[in-house]
Amino acid sequence: MFLEMNGYRLEAPEVDAVETMLAIAARKRDEKELSAWLKKNAVRWPIKSA
């Protein structure tokens, strides 16, 4: 939701996204790693105007 609200969408495979979120929740990855992962897997998406 956060990405979409800011004009991005996640392009990562679902399995990768789930594993990444579980690793964050288990504190196996930190903020820097999540940031790098998001930069790699989020793409700019045009925002539709009403």
PDBQT receptor file of N, H, CA, C and O in Angstrom, charges set to zero:
ATOM      1  N   MET A   1       0.828  -1.179   0.000  1.00  0.00    +0.000 N 
ATOM      2  CA  MET A   1       0.000   0.000   0.000  1.00  0.00    +0.000 C 
ATOM      3  C   MET A   1       0.880   1.252   0.000  1.00  0.00    +0.000 C 
ATOM      4  O   MET A   1       0.628   2.185  -0.762  1.00  0.00    +0.000 OA
ATOM      5  N   PHE A   2       1.903   1.275   0.846  1.00  0.00    +0.000 N 
ATOM      6  H   PHE A   2       2.107   0.516   1.465  1.00  0.00    +0.000 HD
ATOM      7  CA  PHE A   2       2.790   2.438   0.928  1.00  0.00    +0.000 C 
ATOM      8  C   PHE A   2       3.449   2.722  -0.416  1.00  0.00    +0.000 C 
ATOM      9  O   PHE A   2       3.493   3.869  -0.860  1.00  0.00    +0.000 OA
ATOM     10  N   LEU A   3       3.961   1.675  -1.066  1.00  0.00    +0.000 N 
ATOM     11  H   LEU A   3       3.925   0.743  -0.706  1.00  0.00    +0.000 HD
ATOM     12  CA  LEU A   3       4.598   1.874  -2.366  1.00  0.00    +0.000 C 
ATOM     13  C   LEU A   3       3.608   2.436  -3.374  1.00  0.00    +0.000 C 
ATOM     14  O   LEU A   3       3.911   3.396  -4.083  1.00  0.00    +0.000 OA
ATOM     15  N   GLU A   4       2.441   1.844  -3.434  1.00  0.00    +0.000 N 
ATOM     16  H   GLU A   4       2.195   1.064  -2.858  1.00  0.00    +0.000 HD
ATOM     17  CA  GLU A   4       1.426   2.274  -4.395  1.00  0.00    +0.000 C 
ATOM     18  C   GLU A   4       1.031   3.734  -4.169  1.00  0.00    +0.000 C 
ATOM     19  O   GLU A   4       0.877   4.495  -5.124  1.00  0.00    +0.000 OA
ATOM     20  N   MET A   5       0.871   4.114  -2.915  1.00  0.00    +0.000 N 
ATOM     21  H   MET A   5       0.996   3.496  -2.139  1.00  0.00    +0.000 HD
ATOM     22  CA  MET A   5       0.485   5.490  -2.600  1.00  0.00    +0.000 C 
ATOM     23  C   MET A   5       1.555   6.490  -3.040  1.00  0.00    +0.000 C 
ATOM     24  O   MET A   5       1.269   7.672  -3.235  1.00  0.00    +0.000 OA
ATOM     25  N   ASN A   6       2.785   6.007  -3.195  1.00  0.00    +0.000 N 
ATOM     26  H   ASN A   6       3.017   5.048  -3.037  1.00  0.00    +0.000 HD
ATOM     27  CA  ASN A   6       3.887   6.871  -3.581  1.00  0.00    +0.000 C 
ATOM     28  C   ASN A   6       4.335   6.659  -5.023  1.00  0.00    +0.000 C 
ATOM     29  O   ASN A   6       5.418   7.093  -5.417  1.00  0.00    +0.000 OA
ATOM     30  N   GLY A   7       3.486   5.984  -5.808  1.00  0.00    +0.000 N 
ATOM     31  H   GLY A   7       2.606   5.632  -5.487  1.00  0.00    +0.000 HD
ATOM     32  CA  GLY A   7       3.744   5.851  -7.229  1.00  0.00    +0.000 C 
ATOM     33  C   GLY A   7       4.664   4.709  -7.625  1.00  0.00    +0.000 C 
ATOM     34  O   GLY A   7       5.276   4.753  -8.692  1.00  0.00    +0.000 OA
ATOM     35  N   TYR A   8       4.773   3.691  -6.786  1.00  0.00    +0.000 N 
ATOM     36  H   TYR A   8       4.276   3.655  -5.919  1.00  0.00    +0.000 HD
ATOM     37  CA  TYR A   8       5.625   2.541  -7.087  1.00  0.00    +0.000 C 
ATOM     38  C   TYR A   8       4.823   1.247  -6.974  1.00  0.00    +0.000 C 
ATOM     39  O   TYR A   8       3.757   1.198  -6.360  1.00  0.00    +0.000 OA
ATOM     40  N   ARG A   9       5.370   0.214  -7.583  1.00  0.00    +0.000 N 
ATOM     41  H   ARG A   9       6.236   0.254  -8.082  1.00  0.00    +0.000 HD
ATOM     42  CA  ARG A   9       4.796  -1.110  -7.355  1.00  0.00    +0.000 C 
ATOM     43  C   ARG A   9       5.933  -2.100  -7.192  1.00  0.00    +0.000 C 
ATOM     44  O   ARG A   9       7.027  -1.894  -7.718  1.00  0.00    +0.000 OA
ATOM     45  N   LEU A  10       5.676  -3.159  -6.472  1.00  0.00    +0.000 N 
ATOM     46  H   LEU A  10       4.787  -3.326  -6.045  1.00  0.00    +0.000 HD
ATOM     47  CA  LEU A  10       6.666  -4.183  -6.180  1.00  0.00    +0.000 C 
ATOM     48  C   LEU A  10       6.705  -5.182  -7.321  1.00  0.00    +0.000 C 
ATOM     49  O   LEU A  10       5.667  -5.708  -7.723  1.00  0.00    +0.000 OA
ATOM     50  N   GLU A  11       7.890  -5.447  -7.843  1.00  0.00    +0.000 N 
ATOM     51  H   GLU A  11       8.733  -5.020  -7.516  1.00  0.00    +0.000 HD
ATOM     52  CA  GLU A  11       8.067  -6.378  -8.955  1.00  0.00    +0.000 C 
ATOM     53  C   GLU A  11       8.774  -7.661  -8.534  1.00  0.00    +0.000 C 
ATOM     54  O   GLU A  11       9.182  -8.445  -9.391  1.00  0.00    +0.000 OA
ATOM     55  N   ALA A  12       8.925  -7.886  -7.251  1.00  0.00    +0.000 N 
ATOM     56  H   ALA A  12       8.594  -7.249  -6.555  1.00  0.00    +0.000 HD
ATOM     57  CA  ALA A  12       9.609  -9.088  -6.748  1.00  0.00    +0.000 C 
ATOM     58  C   ALA A  12       8.682 -10.294  -6.821  1.00  0.00    +0.000 C 
ATOM     59  O   ALA A  12       7.467 -10.156  -6.677  1.00  0.00    +0.000 OA
ATOM     60  N   PRO A  13       9.255 -11.480  -7.044  1.00  0.00    +0.000 N 
ATOM     61  CA  PRO A  13       8.430 -12.689  -6.961  1.00  0.00    +0.000 C 
ATOM     62  C   PRO A  13       7.803 -12.800  -5.571  1.00  0.00    +0.000 C 
ATOM     63  O   PRO A  13       8.409 -12.401  -4.576  1.00  0.00    +0.000 OA
ATOM     64  N   GLU A  14       6.603 -13.336  -5.510  1.00  0.00    +0.000 N 
ATOM     65  H   GLU A  14       6.110 -13.660  -6.318  1.00  0.00    +0.000 HD
ATOM     66  CA  GLU A  14       5.877 -13.422  -4.233  1.00  0.00    +0.000 C 
ATOM     67  C   GLU A  14       6.681 -14.150  -3.160  1.00  0.00    +0.000 C 
ATOM     68  O   GLU A  14       6.697 -13.727  -2.004  1.00  0.00    +0.000 OA
ATOM     69  N   VAL A  15       7.338 -15.228  -3.529  1.00  0.00    +0.000 N 
ATOM     70  H   VAL A  15       7.324 -15.572  -4.468  1.00  0.00    +0.000 HD
ATOM     71  CA  VAL A  15       8.133 -15.997  -2.555  1.00  0.00    +0.000 C 
ATOM     72  C   VAL A  15       9.244 -15.122  -1.980  1.00  0.00    +0.000 C 
ATOM     73  O   VAL A  15       9.488 -15.143  -0.774  1.00  0.00    +0.000 OA
ATOM     74  N   ASP A  16       9.907 -14.366  -2.821  1.00  0.00    +0.000 N 
ATOM     75  H   ASP A  16       9.709 -14.348  -3.801  1.00  0.00    +0.000 HD
ATOM     76  CA  ASP A  16      10.977 -13.480  -2.373  1.00  0.00    +0.000 C 
ATOM     77  C   ASP A  16      10.438 -12.401  -1.432  1.00  0.00    +0.000 C 
ATOM     78  O   ASP A  16      11.065 -12.084  -0.421  1.00  0.00    +0.000 OA
ATOM     79  N   ALA A  17       9.280 -11.843  -1.765  1.00  0.00    +0.000 N 
ATOM     80  H   ALA A  17       8.771 -12.101  -2.586  1.00  0.00    +0.000 HD
ATOM     81  CA  ALA A  17       8.676 -10.815  -0.922  1.00  0.00    +0.000 C 
ATOM     82  C   ALA A  17       8.319 -11.368   0.454  1.00  0.00    +0.000 C 
ATOM     83  O   ALA A  17       8.581 -10.725   1.471  1.00  0.00    +0.000 OA
ATOM     84  N   VAL A  18       7.730 -12.544   0.487  1.00  0.00    +0.000 N 
ATOM     85  H   VAL A  18       7.517 -13.067  -0.339  1.00  0.00    +0.000 HD
ATOM     86  CA  VAL A  18       7.358 -13.167   1.769  1.00  0.00    +0.000 C 
ATOM     87  C   VAL A  18       8.606 -13.472   2.594  1.00  0.00    +0.000 C 
ATOM     88  O   VAL A  18       8.651 -13.174   3.787  1.00  0.00    +0.000 OA
ATOM     89  N   GLU A  19       9.613 -14.062   1.963  1.00  0.00    +0.000 N 
ATOM     90  H   GLU A  19       9.576 -14.304   0.993  1.00  0.00    +0.000 HD
ATOM     91  CA  GLU A  19      10.850 -14.384   2.687  1.00  0.00    +0.000 C 
ATOM     92  C   GLU A  19      11.519 -13.123   3.237  1.00  0.00    +0.000 C 
ATOM     93  O   GLU A  19      12.042 -13.127   4.351  1.00  0.00    +0.000 OA
ATOM     94  N   THR A  20      11.499 -12.055   2.456  1.00  0.00    +0.000 N 
ATOM     95  H   THR A  20      11.074 -12.052   1.551  1.00  0.00    +0.000 HD
ATOM     96  CA  THR A  20      12.099 -10.798   2.904  1.00  0.00    +0.000 C 
ATOM     97  C   THR A  20      11.348 -10.222   4.100  1.00  0.00    +0.000 C 
ATOM     98  O   THR A  20      11.972  -9.792   5.071  1.00  0.00    +0.000 OA
ATOM     99  N   MET A  21      10.016 -10.208   4.042  1.00  0.00    +0.000 N 
ATOM    100  H   MET A  21       9.510 -10.557   3.253  1.00  0.00    +0.000 HD
ATOM    101  CA  MET A  21       9.233  -9.668   5.155  1.00  0.00    +0.000 C 
ATOM    102  C   MET A  21       9.389 -10.524   6.417  1.00  0.00    +0.000 C 
ATOM    103  O   MET A  21       9.443  -9.992   7.526  1.00  0.00    +0.000 OA
ATOM    104  N   LEU A  22       9.459 -11.831   6.249  1.00  0.00    +0.000 N 
ATOM    105  H   LEU A  22       9.414 -12.263   5.348  1.00  0.00    +0.000 HD
ATOM    106  CA  LEU A  22       9.671 -12.708   7.404  1.00  0.00    +0.000 C 
ATOM    107  C   LEU A  22      11.058 -12.480   8.013  1.00  0.00    +0.000 C 
ATOM    108  O   LEU A  22      11.213 -12.506   9.233  1.00  0.00    +0.000 OA
ATOM    109  N   ALA A  23      12.051 -12.260   7.170  1.00  0.00    +0.000 N 
ATOM    110  H   ALA A  23      11.924 -12.239   6.178  1.00  0.00    +0.000 HD
ATOM    111  CA  ALA A  23      13.403 -11.988   7.669  1.00  0.00    +0.000 C 
ATOM    112  C   ALA A  23      13.447 -10.667   8.430  1.00  0.00    +0.000 C 
ATOM    113  O   ALA A  23      14.134 -10.556   9.445  1.00  0.00    +0.000 OA
ATOM    114  N   ILE A  24      12.721  -9.673   7.948  1.00  0.00    +0.000 N 
ATOM    115  H   ILE A  24      12.163  -9.763   7.124  1.00  0.00    +0.000 HD
ATOM    116  CA  ILE A  24      12.650  -8.391   8.666  1.00  0.00    +0.000 C 
ATOM    117  C   ILE A  24      11.970  -8.586  10.020  1.00  0.00    +0.000 C 
ATOM    118  O   ILE A  24      12.442  -8.084  11.039  1.00  0.00    +0.000 OA
ATOM    119  N   ALA A  25      10.859  -9.319  10.020  1.00  0.00    +0.000 N 
ATOM    120  H   ALA A  25      10.475  -9.727   9.192  1.00  0.00    +0.000 HD
ATOM    121  CA  ALA A  25      10.121  -9.562  11.268  1.00  0.00    +0.000 C 
ATOM    122  C   ALA A  25      10.962 -10.333  12.280  1.00  0.00    +0.000 C 
ATOM    123  O   ALA A  25      10.857 -10.105  13.485  1.00  0.00    +0.000 OA
ATOM    124  N   ALA A  26      11.797 -11.248  11.783  1.00  0.00    +0.000 N 
ATOM    125  H   ALA A  26      11.882 -11.433  10.804  1.00  0.00    +0.000 HD
ATOM    126  CA  ALA A  26      12.648 -12.057  12.668  1.00  0.00    +0.000 C 
ATOM    127  C   ALA A  26      13.971 -11.361  12.989  1.00  0.00    +0.000 C 
ATOM    128  O   ALA A  26      14.834 -11.925  13.663  1.00  0.00    +0.000 OA
ATOM    129  N   ARG A  27      14.118 -10.127  12.496  1.00  0.00    +0.000 N 
ATOM    130  H   ARG A  27      13.417  -9.670  11.948  1.00  0.00    +0.000 HD
ATOM    131  CA  ARG A  27      15.334  -9.337  12.702  1.00  0.00    +0.000 C 
ATOM    132  C   ARG A  27      16.583 -10.010  12.127  1.00  0.00    +0.000 C 
ATOM    133  O   ARG A  27      17.683  -9.882  12.663  1.00  0.00    +0.000 OA
ATOM    134  N   LYS A  28      16.381 -10.725  11.028  1.00  0.00    +0.000 N 
ATOM    135  H   LYS A  28      15.487 -10.829  10.592  1.00  0.00    +0.000 HD
ATOM    136  CA  LYS A  28      17.514 -11.337  10.326  1.00  0.00    +0.000 C 
ATOM    137  C   LYS A  28      18.049 -10.392   9.250  1.00  0.00    +0.000 C 
ATOM    138  O   LYS A  28      19.142 -10.603   8.725  1.00  0.00    +0.000 OA
ATOM    139  N   ARG A  29      17.291  -9.364   8.925  1.00  0.00    +0.000 N 
ATOM    140  H   ARG A  29      16.402  -9.193   9.352  1.00  0.00    +0.000 HD
ATOM    141  CA  ARG A  29      17.706  -8.310   8.005  1.00  0.00    +0.000 C 
ATOM    142  C   ARG A  29      17.412  -6.975   8.669  1.00  0.00    +0.000 C 
ATOM    143  O   ARG A  29      16.490  -6.851   9.476  1.00  0.00    +0.000 OA
ATOM    144  N   ASP A  30      18.211  -5.985   8.316  1.00  0.00    +0.000 N 
ATOM    145  H   ASP A  30      18.960  -6.086   7.661  1.00  0.00    +0.000 HD
ATOM    146  CA  ASP A  30      18.014  -4.672   8.932  1.00  0.00    +0.000 C 
ATOM    147  C   ASP A  30      17.444  -3.668   7.927  1.00  0.00    +0.000 C 
ATOM    148  O   ASP A  30      17.137  -4.017   6.787  1.00  0.00    +0.000 OA
ATOM    149  N   GLU A  31      17.310  -2.424   8.369  1.00  0.00    +0.000 N 
ATOM    150  H   GLU A  31      17.559  -2.141   9.295  1.00  0.00    +0.000 HD
ATOM    151  CA  GLU A  31      16.727  -1.365   7.550  1.00  0.00    +0.000 C 
ATOM    152  C   GLU A  31      17.490  -1.130   6.250  1.00  0.00    +0.000 C 
ATOM    153  O   GLU A  31      16.891  -0.928   5.194  1.00  0.00    +0.000 OA
ATOM    154  N   LYS A  32      18.812  -1.158   6.340  1.00  0.00    +0.000 N 
ATOM    155  H   LYS A  32      19.298  -1.321   7.198  1.00  0.00    +0.000 HD
ATOM    156  CA  LYS A  32      19.634  -0.942   5.145  1.00  0.00    +0.000 C 
ATOM    157  C   LYS A  32      19.393  -2.042   4.113  1.00  0.00    +0.000 C 
ATOM    158  O   LYS A  32      19.297  -1.770   2.916  1.00  0.00    +0.000 OA
ATOM    159  N   GLU A  33      19.298  -3.264   4.577  1.00  0.00    +0.000 N 
ATOM    160  H   GLU A  33      19.376  -3.485   5.549  1.00  0.00    +0.000 HD
ATOM    161  CA  GLU A  33      19.053  -4.384   3.657  1.00  0.00    +0.000 C 
ATOM    162  C   GLU A  33      17.663  -4.290   3.033  1.00  0.00    +0.000 C 
ATOM    163  O   GLU A  33      17.490  -4.569   1.846  1.00  0.00    +0.000 OA
ATOM    164  N   LEU A  34      16.680  -3.900   3.829  1.00  0.00    +0.000 N 
ATOM    165  H   LEU A  34      16.821  -3.673   4.793  1.00  0.00    +0.000 HD
ATOM    166  CA  LEU A  34      15.325  -3.729   3.294  1.00  0.00    +0.000 C 
ATOM    167  C   LEU A  34      15.299  -2.597   2.271  1.00  0.00    +0.000 C 
ATOM    168  O   LEU A  34      14.674  -2.725   1.219  1.00  0.00    +0.000 OA
ATOM    169  N   SER A  35      15.967  -1.506   2.571  1.00  0.00    +0.000 N 
ATOM    170  H   SER A  35      16.475  -1.402   3.426  1.00  0.00    +0.000 HD
ATOM    171  CA  SER A  35      16.027  -0.380   1.651  1.00  0.00    +0.000 C 
ATOM    172  C   SER A  35      16.643  -0.796   0.316  1.00  0.00    +0.000 C 
ATOM    173  O   SER A  35      16.119  -0.452  -0.743  1.00  0.00    +0.000 OA
ATOM    174  N   ALA A  36      17.740  -1.526   0.364  1.00  0.00    +0.000 N 
ATOM    175  H   ALA A  36      18.166  -1.805   1.224  1.00  0.00    +0.000 HD
ATOM    176  CA  ALA A  36      18.401  -1.994  -0.860  1.00  0.00    +0.000 C 
ATOM    177  C   ALA A  36      17.487  -2.940  -1.633  1.00  0.00    +0.000 C 
ATOM    178  O   ALA A  36      17.423  -2.881  -2.861  1.00  0.00    +0.000 OA
ATOM    179  N   TRP A  37      16.788  -3.803  -0.924  1.00  0.00    +0.000 N 
ATOM    180  H   TRP A  37      16.840  -3.851   0.074  1.00  0.00    +0.000 HD
ATOM    181  CA  TRP A  37      15.878  -4.756  -1.566  1.00  0.00    +0.000 C 
ATOM    182  C   TRP A  37      14.733  -4.012  -2.248  1.00  0.00    +0.000 C 
ATOM    183  O   TRP A  37      14.360  -4.340  -3.374  1.00  0.00    +0.000 OA
ATOM    184  N   LEU A  38      14.175  -3.012  -1.567  1.00  0.00    +0.000 N 
ATOM    185  H   LEU A  38      14.477  -2.746  -0.652  1.00  0.00    +0.000 HD
ATOM    186  CA  LEU A  38      13.089  -2.225  -2.155  1.00  0.00    +0.000 C 
ATOM    187  C   LEU A  38      13.562  -1.456  -3.393  1.00  0.00    +0.000 C 
ATOM    188  O   LEU A  38      12.846  -1.395  -4.392  1.00  0.00    +0.000 OA
ATOM    189  N   LYS A  39      14.750  -0.877  -3.333  1.00  0.00    +0.000 N 
ATOM    190  H   LYS A  39      15.331  -0.927  -2.521  1.00  0.00    +0.000 HD
ATOM    191  CA  LYS A  39      15.284  -0.156  -4.486  1.00  0.00    +0.000 C 
ATOM    192  C   LYS A  39      15.445  -1.086  -5.682  1.00  0.00    +0.000 C 
ATOM    193  O   LYS A  39      15.242  -0.680  -6.826  1.00  0.00    +0.000 OA
ATOM    194  N   LYS A  40      15.805  -2.317  -5.412  1.00  0.00    +0.000 N 
ATOM    195  H   LYS A  40      15.970  -2.647  -4.483  1.00  0.00    +0.000 HD
ATOM    196  CA  LYS A  40      16.002  -3.304  -6.479  1.00  0.00    +0.000 C 
ATOM    197  C   LYS A  40      14.670  -3.799  -7.044  1.00  0.00    +0.000 C 
ATOM    198  O   LYS A  40      14.581  -4.098  -8.235  1.00  0.00    +0.000 OA
ATOM    199  N   ASN A  41      13.643  -3.887  -6.211  1.00  0.00    +0.000 N 
ATOM    200  H   ASN A  41      13.716  -3.644  -5.244  1.00  0.00    +0.000 HD
ATOM    201  CA  ASN A  41      12.402  -4.554  -6.597  1.00  0.00    +0.000 C 
ATOM    202  C   ASN A  41      11.179  -3.662  -6.767  1.00  0.00    +0.000 C 
ATOM    203  O   ASN A  41      10.111  -4.153  -7.131  1.00  0.00    +0.000 OA
ATOM    204  N   ALA A  42      11.311  -2.376  -6.517  1.00  0.00    +0.000 N 
ATOM    205  H   ALA A  42      12.179  -1.977  -6.222  1.00  0.00    +0.000 HD
ATOM    206  CA  ALA A  42      10.181  -1.456  -6.703  1.00  0.00    +0.000 C 
ATOM    207  C   ALA A  42      10.411  -0.648  -7.975  1.00  0.00    +0.000 C 
ATOM    208  O   ALA A  42      11.515  -0.163  -8.223  1.00  0.00    +0.000 OA
ATOM    209  N   VAL A  43       9.371  -0.510  -8.766  1.00  0.00    +0.000 N 
ATOM    210  H   VAL A  43       8.475  -0.904  -8.565  1.00  0.00    +0.000 HD
ATOM    211  CA  VAL A  43       9.471   0.261 -10.005  1.00  0.00    +0.000 C 
ATOM    212  C   VAL A  43       8.449   1.392  -9.986  1.00  0.00    +0.000 C 
ATOM    213  O   VAL A  43       7.360   1.262  -9.425  1.00  0.00    +0.000 OA
ATOM    214  N   ARG A  44       8.827   2.504 -10.614  1.00  0.00    +0.000 N 
ATOM    215  H   ARG A  44       9.711   2.610 -11.069  1.00  0.00    +0.000 HD
ATOM    216  CA  ARG A  44       7.934   3.665 -10.694  1.00  0.00    +0.000 C 
ATOM    217  C   ARG A  44       6.720   3.289 -11.520  1.00  0.00    +0.000 C 
ATOM    218  O   ARG A  44       6.844   2.677 -12.581  1.00  0.00    +0.000 OA
ATOM    219  N   TRP A  45       5.577   3.647 -11.043  1.00  0.00    +0.000 N 
ATOM    220  H   TRP A  45       5.476   4.144 -10.181  1.00  0.00    +0.000 HD
ATOM    221  CA  TRP A  45       4.310   3.317 -11.702  1.00  0.00    +0.000 C 
ATOM    222  C   TRP A  45       3.520   4.599 -11.841  1.00  0.00    +0.000 C 
ATOM    223  O   TRP A  45       3.364   5.335 -10.867  1.00  0.00    +0.000 OA
ATOM    224  N   PRO A  46       3.015   4.885 -13.039  1.00  0.00    +0.000 N 
ATOM    225  CA  PRO A  46       2.263   6.140 -13.202  1.00  0.00    +0.000 C 
ATOM    226  C   PRO A  46       1.029   6.185 -12.309  1.00  0.00    +0.000 C 
ATOM    227  O   PRO A  46       0.273   5.218 -12.226  1.00  0.00    +0.000 OA
ATOM    228  N   ILE A  47       0.841   7.300 -11.655  1.00  0.00    +0.000 N 
ATOM    229  H   ILE A  47       1.456   8.085 -11.722  1.00  0.00    +0.000 HD
ATOM    230  CA  ILE A  47      -0.334   7.496 -10.813  1.00  0.00    +0.000 C 
ATOM    231  C   ILE A  47      -1.469   7.957 -11.706  1.00  0.00    +0.000 C 
ATOM    232  O   ILE A  47      -1.320   8.919 -12.459  1.00  0.00    +0.000 OA
ATOM    233  N   LYS A  48      -2.602   7.278 -11.626  1.00  0.00    +0.000 N 
ATOM    234  H   LYS A  48      -2.724   6.497 -11.014  1.00  0.00    +0.000 HD
ATOM    235  CA  LYS A  48      -3.760   7.651 -12.425  1.00  0.00    +0.000 C 
ATOM    236  C   LYS A  48      -4.459   8.841 -11.795  1.00  0.00    +0.000 C 
ATOM    237  O   LYS A  48      -4.724   8.851 -10.593  1.00  0.00    +0.000 OA
ATOM    238  N   SER A  49      -4.752   9.830 -12.598  1.00  0.00    +0.000 N 
ATOM    239  H   SER A  49      -4.537   9.821 -13.575  1.00  0.00    +0.000 HD
ATOM    240  CA  SER A  49      -5.484  10.979 -12.069  1.00  0.00    +0.000 C 
ATOM    241  C   SER A  49      -6.976  10.748 -12.194  1.00  0.00    +0.000 C 
ATOM    242  O   SER A  49      -7.435  10.063 -13.108  1.00  0.00    +0.000 OA
ATOM    243  N   ALA A  50      -7.725  11.321 -11.274  1.00  0.00    +0.000 N 
ATOM    244  H   ALA A  50      -7.352  11.877 -10.532  1.00  0.00    +0.000 HD
ATOM    245  CA  ALA A  50      -9.177  11.110 -11.238  1.00  0.00    +0.000 C 
ATOM    246  C   ALA A  50      -9.912  11.939 -12.260  1.00  0.00    +0.000 C 
ATOM    247  O   ALA A  50     -11.138  11.867 -12.347  1.00  0.00    +0.000 OA
TER     248      ALA A  50
